[in-house]
Amino acid sequence: MILSSADQTGEKLASKLLSVEKPVIVISDDKMKREAFLKMTRGIFAYWRNPFHHTLNDRTELSLAWSVVGVIDSLLAEIDASVISDAIVSDSNKKESK
């Protein structure tokens, strides 16, 4: 599904799994909602995850940290309620039946 290990993290992984046109993880039937969700997810990786993942910053306000956790929690709840693309499920079933 995702061949290169360089594509298995961060924004590249989000772009592959949450693609607007051919998503693996289908958040919604609504294309605009899928696009917005992908943008938010990529933004979280680019703006929050990368800097905070690589550097400790003791000046970060606790209220900001809790707010970010709340947004990520909301995104994870959407993913939890999503479905796997029929194309992916069909591919998997074909491989198992061989």
SULBEL-V554271 format. One record per residue. N is the residue number from 1. RES is the residue in three letters. PSI is psi as a letter, one per 40 degrees, with the letter a starting at -180 (NA if undefined). Layout:
# SULBEL-V554271
[[N	RES	PSI] [N	RES	PSI]]
This chain:
# SULBEL-V554271
[[1	MET	d] [2	ILE	h] [3	LEU	d] [4	SER	h] [5	SER	d] [6	ALA	d] [7	ASP	e] [8	GLN	e] [9	THR	i] [10	GLY	b] [11	GLU	d] [12	LYS	d] [13	LEU	d] [14	ALA	d] [15	SER	d] [16	LYS	d] [17	LEU	d] [18	LEU	f] [19	SER	h] [20	VAL	d] [21	GLU	d] [22	LYS	g] [23	PRO	i] [24	VAL	d] [25	ILE	h] [26	VAL	h] [27	ILE	d] [28	SER	i] [29	ASP	e] [30	ASP	h] [31	LYS	d] [32	MET	d] [33	LYS	d] [34	ARG	d] [35	GLU	d] [36	ALA	d] [37	PHE	d] [38	LEU	d] [39	LYS	d] [40	MET	d] [41	THR	d] [42	ARG	d] [43	GLY	d] [44	ILE	d] [45	PHE	d] [46	ALA	d] [47	TYR	d] [48	TRP	d] [49	ARG	d] [50	ASN	d] [51	PRO	d] [52	PHE	d] [53	HIS	d] [54	HIS	e] [55	THR	h] [56	LEU	h] [57	ASN	h] [58	ASP	e] [59	ARG	e] [60	THR	h] [61	GLU	h] [62	LEU	d] [63	SER	d] [64	LEU	d] [65	ALA	d] [66	TRP	d] [67	SER	d] [68	VAL	d] [69	VAL	d] [70	GLY	d] [71	VAL	d] [72	ILE	d] [73	ASP	d] [74	SER	d] [75	LEU	d] [76	LEU	d] [77	ALA	d] [78	GLU	d] [79	ILE	d] [80	ASP	d] [81	ALA	e] [82	SER	i] [83	VAL	i] [84	ILE	h] [85	SER	h] [86	ASP	d] [87	ALA	d] [88	ILE	d] [89	VAL	d] [90	SER	d] [91	ASP	d] [92	SER	d] [93	ASN	d] [94	LYS	d] [95	LYS	d] [96	GLU	d] [97	SER	e] [98	LYS	NA]]
